[in-house]
């Protein structure tokens, strides 16, 4: 708890803290500021869990922690609201920890530095953690306040971002309510009533390393400047994937220099993020160096033209490097380039039932080169269980053809939409009353915890909503300040109306 106290205290020394003091609702932003100061990468939630539990103790509220580390805090109904249904509010404690290349930031011991950008809240060169810190802040503000609601059960789950682990290992006895609001959506005015399921497919390509030929030269190639994004919510936007672009670079360079050998390929990181950067080290005969650099300059122009509207800052750069002692042999180099080129990526199918909804997709998420093999992480999503399997099979088949070992895991179920429900009716009425327009209702091509929790607990009346949040899972993540205030008012009105 001493480390936690130091982390929270340190926030008030941040120069941007003064800019948060005038924001409304005050209680929500106050809690968000404290949350942002606490390190909480996926799988490392002890400090934020201690913080949440300490507040429950301070406020005299019943709290439970299951063996997975999920926290349940209960608040009794306000006077006169005893007969209202128990509402479960749910969000996750962890965040995706990503930073720009060259940024010095230790997510294990440093909090997020916040900054105002007009009507948006951002972080300084890292992910903001509004996914899902803003939900945690709203839940804590409700638990602390005296709003006239019925009984509340606030469920704070862990390790959502790396595979919905907290929800999968949830002790279902923590939950007694059968009406649930998930606060992990990212578009104001949209009530989510369903989401995709998914799985991760891992490939391990064995490689043979050899001594590079005498007279070889090395080049370090960097693909950077991409926007990145959520591999579910933004997979349809055509954003640049650094690993897909890198595969194109390598395929082109092999045509220019058939004796090219790969020493390293590294890029991406999280299964649920479209990779923004990739680094490659290649070795070529000295006589091919000029042709290789000419080809790289040409590819840089091609990428800038292709991605002008979506990723205008894309950059392909290179520099001389020290020739490594070992490189991938000819067969291993060819197998790796062919595999990266073949792997499916992006939208694989659109929904026939819901216009505009991505039904099935795959994300080439990360590549790491080791001494004896190359590790590749991919993520598949679909609203149909059989299509999750099909997308995973496509990746696995490509891997096997290249000689890679295949492993699949971190599977999670989809959440089947229900277009009519008492909770949805109340939510739509509240939105119309507050804002004078109809809210959109539909499904979401991303993994929410709702389907997992429903499978654990049994049938529940569920919706998900949240404020406008852009570019989650990237250092460009930004949260709308006015949308957060409106979403808070909407949440209160729904709870008062149930």
N, C-alpha and C positions, 0 to 999 in steps of 0.2 A: 504493500500500500504506500510505502514511502516513495517508490519510483512513480506510482500513479500520482501522488500528490505533487511531486516535482513537475510531472508532465502537464498537469492541469494548471499549476501556478505559472509555468513558463508561457502559457498562452497570453497572459496579460502583459507580457513584455513585448509581444509582437506589435509592430507599429501599425498594422492594419486593424487592430482590435477596436480602436476608437471609431472606425467607420461602421462597425456593427451596432453601436449603441443606440442609434436612432431607428433601427429597423423594427417593424411590427410583423407579427406578434412578438413582443419582447421576450416572453418565456421560451418560445421556440428557438429564437436565435441565440439566447443565452445558453440553452442546452446544446445547441449545435456547436457553438464556440468551444465549450468544454469538451465535447466529443472529438472535435477536430484536433485538439491538443493531445489526444491520447493515441499512441501507436496501436493499430488494430488490423494489421494485415490478416488475410485468411489463415486460419489455423493458429493465430497468435492473439487470441481475444481475452486473455486473462485480465489484463489491466482494464479494458472497457467493461468486462463482466463485473469486476470488483467495483467499478464506479457505479454501475446500474444497481447492484445489490446494496451498496452503501446508501444510495438515495432511498431505496425502499425501506431500509432500516430507519433512516432519519425521519421518513414520513410516517412510520408506523404501519406500513402496508405488508400484507402477507406476501411472501415470496418463496419460490421453490427453484432449485437448480437440479436438472437431471444429470445422468452420468455422461451425456454428450457435451454438457456445458451450456445447454439452453436455459434461459431464465424465464420464469413466469412470475409476473407481479399482478396481484388482484386488487381492485378498488371497489369498495362497497357502493351501492346505488345512492344517489342523492335523495333526500327526503321527498316522498311522493312518487319516486320512480322505482320502487321495489318490485313492481310487477312487470317492468320492462325486460325484454330478453337480454341475457348475458351476451355481450358482444366481445369477440376476440379480435384484438388489433395485433397485427404481426408485421415485423420487419427484422432485418438481420444486422448483427453487430459488426461484421467484418467488412472490409473494403478491398477493392483491387488496388494494389500498390504498384504504380507505374510512374516512371520519371523520364524526362528527356535525356538523351545521351549527353554525357559530360556534366550532368547536374550532380552536385554533391549533396546527397540527402540520405540519411540512414533511417529507413522506415521502422526499424526495430526500437529506436530510442528517440526519434524526433516526431513531433506532431506536424500537422499540415499547416502551412502558412497561408492564410486567407488574404484575398484582395478583392476590392470592389472594382467592377468594370461597368459603369453605368448602372443598368438595371439587372446586372448579372453578378453572381458571386463565383469567383474562380480561386484556384490555388496557384502558388508560385512554382511553376515548372514540374508539378506532380499532379496525380489525380486528386480530385477534391474530396472524394469520400462522401458526397451527398447521396450516392448510391451505396449504402442505404441509410447514411447518417441522418438525413432529414426525417426519415420515418422514426428513427430512434428518438430524435429530438421532439417530435410531435407527441409520441407516446409518453415520454417523460413529462412534457408540459401538461398533458391530460392527467397523469397520475398525481402531479403536484397540485393542480388547480382544483377548483370547486364547481366545475361546470355541471349543469343539471342533466346528468346522463343516468342511464341504468347501470347495472353492474358491468365492470370492465375486466377483461383478462388480457393483459399485454404480454405477448410472447416475443421474446428477443432470441432469435436463433443464431447459431454460429456457423462459420465455414460455409456460407452459402455460395460464395463466388467460385470456389474450387471444385464444387460438385454437390451442392445442396446437402452436405454431410449432416449438419445439425437437424434438418428436417427429416432426413432418412433415419437418423438414430433417435428421434424424438420419443420421449416417454409419453404415450398418448393420454395417460391419466392426468397429465398437467392441464388438459383442456376439458372443461365441462360445457362451455358454450357451443352452440351449433350455428351461430351467425358470425361470419368472419370477414374483416376488412384487411386485406393485404395492402401495404403502403409502399410497394416497390415498383410501381409503374412510373412512367417518365414523360407523360403527355397530358397536360391539363385538358379537361373537357372530354376525356375518354374513359369510359368504364370498361375495364378488361374483364371478360367473363370466361376466358379460356386461354390456354397457352400450349406451346409445343413441348413435347418431351424430347429426350435426346440421349446420346451416349458419346463417349470419347473412344477413338480408335488410335492405338499406339503402334508404330512400326519401328523395328530395329533392323537397319540394313547393315549386315556384316561387311567389313571392308578389309582390303589388303593394302598395307602401306609399303612403299618402296623408296629407295634413294632417288632423288631427282637427277636427271641427266646432267652431265657436265655442261657448262655454258648456258644454263637456264637462268632466267630472271623471274622475280616474283612481283606481283601487284596485289595490293590490298584494295578491295572494291567495297564501297559503302553505298547502300540504298537508303535514303533518309528523307525527311520532310513530309512524310505522308500523314494524313489526318488520323488514320486508325479508326476504331469505333467498336461498338458492341456487335459481336458476331451473330447475334440473333436479330435485335431490333434494327440494325443498320446494314444487314447483309445484302439487301436489295438495292442499295444506293450506288453500287458500282464503285465503291471506294478502292483505292489501290491497296493491294496486299503485297507487302514487301517480299515475301517468299515466292509468290507467283511471278513477280517481276524479276526476281533474282534468277529463277529458273529460265526465264526468257533470255536474260543476259548470258547465262552459262551456255545455253543451247546455241546462241549466236556466236559466242567466242569459240566454241568447239568447231564451228564451221570455218572460222578464220584461222584457227590454230589447232589442227587435229591432235597435236601432241600435248595440248593443255592438260594439266593435272590439277586437281583440287587438293588443297591442304586443309582448309577449314570452310565450313558454312555454318553460320550461326545467326538466328533471328527469331523474333517473336517471343512469346512467353506464356500467356494465359490462353486456355482453351476458348474462353468467351470473349476474346479480344481479337479484332482483325490486326495482324502485325503491322507495325509502323516502320520498322528498321530491319536491315539485314546486313551482315558483313561477310565477305568472302575473301579468301586468300587463294590465288591461283599461281601456278608456275608454268611458264611457257618458254620455248627456245628463244634465245636472245634475238634471233632474226625475225621473230614474229611480234616482237614487242610493239613496234610502230603500228602494225596492222590491228593489233588488239586495242591499242589506245584510240585509233581512229574509229573502230567499231563501237567502243564504249561511248565516245562522243556522239556518234550517230544514235545509239540507244537512248542517251540522255535527251536528245532532241525529240525522239519518238515518244518517250514517256511524258515529257512536258506537253506535247501536243495532245496526246490521248487523254491526259488527266487535267487539262487546263481548267475545266469547270468544276471538277470534283476535288482534286488534290493539286492546286496550283503551285505548291511549294516543293513538289517532288524533286529530289536531287540525286543524281548518280555521279559519284566522285571516285577518284582512285589516286593512289600514290605508290611510289616504289616501296618495296618491303624486302626484308632479309629473307633469302631463300631458306626455307625450313629444311631440317635434316631429313624428314620423311614426308611423302605426299601419297595420296591415293593412287593405286595402280591404274592402268588403262581401263581394265574391266570395272573396277570400283567406281572410277570417275564417270564412266558411261552409264552404269546402273543408277547412280545417284541423280545425274542430270535427267535421265529418262523418267525416273520415278517422280521427281519433283514436277516434271512437265506433265505427267499423266494424271496425277492425283486430282480428283474432282474438287472444285472450289466455287463457292457462290451459290446462287439459287439453282436448285435442281428441279423445282416444280412449284406451281402456283395452285392455290385452292380453287376448286370449281364451285364450292359452296359459299365462300366469302370473297367477293371481288376485291382484288388488290392485296390479299393476304398471302404471304409466302407460306407454302405448305411444307416444303422440304428443302434443306440446304446442307452444305458442308463447308467447314472453315479449315484451311491449312494454317495451323496456329503457331507452330514452333518447330525449329530444327536446331539440334545441337550435335556437333561433331566430336566424337571421342576417339581414343586411341585405336580401338578395334571395331567401332561401329558408329553409325549415325542414327540418332534418336529423332523420330518425327512424331509430333502430336497433331491430331486432327479432331474436329468436333462435328458431329452430325445432329441435326434437329428435324423434327417433323411433328405435325399435329396428329399423324396416324402412326400407330406402333409398327405396322408392317413396313412403312416407308422409312422409319428410323433404321430398321434392320437392313433394308435394301441399300440405303445410303452408306451404312457401315460396311456392307458387303462389297460395294464398289471400291471403297478405299482399301479394304482387306485384299481384294483380288489384285489391285494394282501393286500392292506391296508384295504379295506372293510371287507375282510374275517377275518382280525385280530381285527376288531371293530374300526378302525381308521376313523376319518373324513378326507375327501379328498378335496383339492383345487388345481386348475390348473391355471397358469398364466404365464406372461412374454413370450408369444408366439411371434415368429418372423418367417418371410417367408424364404423359400429357394431362392437361386439365380440360375435360370436355365441356364446351359451352352449354349453358342453360339460359335461353333467351328470356324466360320469365321467372321471377322469384320475388318474394316479399322485400328482400333487401334491395334488389335492383330497382324495384318500383319506388321505394322511398328515396333512393339515391337520385333517380331521374327527376322526381318531384322537387327535391331540394335544389338540384342544379338549376331547374327551370325557374324556381322561385327566386333564387339569389341572383341569377345572371341573365334571365329573360330569354334564354335560348335552350334548345335541346342539346343534351350531351350525346356524343357518339358512343355506341356500344359495339364491342366486337372482341375478337381474339388477338393474341399477341404472339409473334414468332420469336419467343425467347422463353427460357426456363424460369418459371416462378415456383415458389415453394408450395403454392396452393394445392396442386395435384398430389404432391408427396404427402402433405399434411392430411388431406382428405383420405388418402389410402390408409394412413395410420389410424385416424380417428373415426372414420365413418362418414356418412353423408353429411355435408354442411352446405349452408347457403352462403356463397362467397362472391365477393367482387374485389377488384384491385384498382386503385387509382393513385395519383400523385401529381406533384407540380411538374412544370416543364423543366427537364434536365437534358442537356445536350452533350454529346460526345462522352458518355460514360466509359469507363475503363481506359481512358487516355488522359494525358496531361492537359488536353483541351477541354476537359469536363467543366461545364458551367451550369449553374442553377439559377433559375429566374427568381428574383426577389419578390416582385409583385405576384407572380403565380403561386409562390409559397404562401403568401398571405391569403389569397383567395382559396387555396386548397385547404388551409386551416379552417376558414369559415365554413367551407363545405362539409368538412369532417364533423365539426361541431353541430351543424344543423342536422346532419344525418343521425348522429347519436341522440340528439334531443327529440328527433321525430320517431324513433323506433319504439 
